[in-house]
Amino acid sequence: MQQTEAVKASKEWKKRSIVKDFKDSAIERISKEWMLITAGNKDDYNTMTASWGGIGYLWERSVAFIFVRPTRYTYDFMEKNVRFTLTFFDKSLKNRVHKICGSKSGRNIDKAKEAEISPIYFDNDTISFEEAKEIIICKKIYIGDFMPENFIDKSINNLYPAKDYHRIYIGEIEKFYQK
Ligand SMILES: Cc1cc2nc3c(=O)[nH]c(=O)nc-3n(C[C@H](O)[C@H](O)[C@H](O)COP(=O)(O)O)c2cc1C
């Protein structure tokens, strides 16, 4: 499904330091606030809700790591594009945004239109949403697929009845924007 075309990000977005300005526990932020993973360019992108992932330090750089099942439409965009964004919203928008973006597929609906959020770009391949409060821009530097034989805790298999094991994407954090 064609998604609403993105427009240039407003001047309200200020570049900040991911190390100094990303406040509170990343575990709590990601697992409780949730975030959107978005990949693509201004004409062709997709976004989805995620609550698994992290922010940390690896290979002498700040990184974010996220997990996308190959069954997601967003997976196709993660594969085709060099960059992805992680977008955080205020609590007041959580229901509106994630009810749609975490349950419906961009294959069938225009998520931005349904969730009433406005797609923006910073550079052509960095899509996010104007109503957000924070945006992390990442460049892919590593991918890997979970292998069930490596699950030391076998109960993890219960999370994969369809055997659609996530692909991990590690992204170098290039920019962090706040409003
Ligand atoms: C709270 C929440 C967290 C989610 N976290 C993830 C995740 O980390 N990885 C993933 O592959 N899917 C996750 N999902 C599922 C996708 O958001 C969902 O399947 C979405 O509809 C996929 O959209 P798409 O087909 O347009 O990519 C999550 C859903 C919810 C509601």
The ligand as an SDF file (V2000), in Angstrom:
LIG
                    3D

 31 33  0  0  0  0  0  0  0  0999 V2000
    4.2240   -3.6500   21.6390 C   0  0  0  0  0  0  0  0  0  0  0  0
    4.6370   -4.3190   20.3510 C   0  0  0  0  0  0  0  0  0  0  0  0
    5.9690   -4.6140   20.1490 C   0  0  0  0  0  0  0  0  0  0  0  0
    6.4140   -5.2320   18.9760 C   0  0  0  0  0  0  0  0  0  0  0  0
    7.7420   -5.4950   18.8100 N   0  0  0  0  0  0  0  0  0  0  0  0
    8.1650   -6.0820   17.6750 C   0  0  0  0  0  0  0  0  0  0  0  0
    9.5610   -6.3340   17.4730 C   0  0  0  0  0  0  0  0  0  0  0  0
   10.4170   -5.9570   18.2720 O   0  0  0  0  0  0  0  0  0  0  0  0
    9.9200   -7.0100   16.3430 N   0  0  0  0  0  0  0  0  0  0  0  0
    9.0010   -7.4090   15.4110 C   0  0  0  0  0  0  0  0  0  0  0  0
    9.3840   -8.0290   14.3920 O   0  0  0  0  0  0  0  0  0  0  0  0
    7.6740   -7.1600   15.5610 N   0  0  0  0  0  0  0  0  0  0  0  0
    7.2410   -6.4960   16.6630 C   0  0  0  0  0  0  0  0  0  0  0  0
    5.9070   -6.2050   16.8200 N   0  0  0  0  0  0  0  0  0  0  0  0
    4.9420   -6.5730   15.7740 C   0  0  0  0  0  0  0  0  0  0  0  0
    4.8400   -5.5790   14.6150 C   0  0  0  0  0  0  0  0  0  0  0  0
    4.7990   -4.2460   15.0730 O   0  0  0  0  0  0  0  0  0  0  0  0
    3.5400   -5.8550   13.8300 C   0  0  0  0  0  0  0  0  0  0  0  0
    3.5160   -7.1820   13.3760 O   0  0  0  0  0  0  0  0  0  0  0  0
    3.3090   -4.8970   12.6850 C   0  0  0  0  0  0  0  0  0  0  0  0
    1.9570   -4.9740   12.3160 O   0  0  0  0  0  0  0  0  0  0  0  0
    4.2010   -5.1980   11.4810 C   0  0  0  0  0  0  0  0  0  0  0  0
    3.8680   -4.2810   10.4710 O   0  0  0  0  0  0  0  0  0  0  0  0
    4.4160   -4.3820    8.9790 P   0  0  0  0  0  0  0  0  0  0  0  0
    3.9160   -5.6690    8.3880 O   0  0  0  0  0  0  0  0  0  0  0  0
    3.8390   -3.1720    8.2980 O   0  0  0  0  0  0  0  0  0  0  0  0
    5.9070   -4.3420    9.0500 O   0  0  0  0  0  0  0  0  0  0  0  0
    5.4610   -5.5700   17.9730 C   0  0  0  0  0  0  0  0  0  0  0  0
    4.1090   -5.2660   18.1710 C   0  0  0  0  0  0  0  0  0  0  0  0
    3.6830   -4.6440   19.3370 C   0  0  0  0  0  0  0  0  0  0  0  0
    2.2350   -4.3000   19.5440 C   0  0  0  0  0  0  0  0  0  0  0  0
  1  2  1  0
  2  3  1  0
  2 30  2  0
  3  4  2  0
  4  5  1  0
  4 28  1  0
  5  6  2  0
  6  7  1  0
  6 13  1  0
  7  8  2  0
  7  9  1  0
  9 10  1  0
 10 11  2  0
 10 12  1  0
 12 13  2  0
 13 14  1  0
 14 15  1  0
 14 28  1  0
 15 16  1  0
 16 17  1  0
 16 18  1  0
 18 19  1  0
 18 20  1  0
 20 21  1  0
 20 22  1  0
 22 23  1  0
 23 24  1  0
 24 25  2  0
 24 26  1  0
 24 27  1  0
 28 29  2  0
 29 30  1  0
 30 31  1  0
M  END
$$$$
